[in-house]
Amino acid sequence: MNAKELRDKTPDQLREELTNLKKQQFNLRFRAATGQLENPAQMRAARRDAARVLTILNEKANAAAE
């Protein structure tokens, strides 16, 4: 997922995407704790994707406030 794709989405779609990413992060943490996680880099990718979505949401909120 890249920032250009996210900027094309509406704020509601971004919030839904953020919810999905948070659920994915939880599942990855759970799998890591039980030793079932094969690729630990997935945790980093999910965390960064969530941060990217939050950044775009904040940009859209600031643009709407101006």
Summary of the structure (lengths in Angstrom):
residues: 66
radius of gyration: 13.8
end to end distance: 27.5
largest distance: 47.9
contacts: 156
relative contact order: 0.18
helix: 80%
strand: 0%
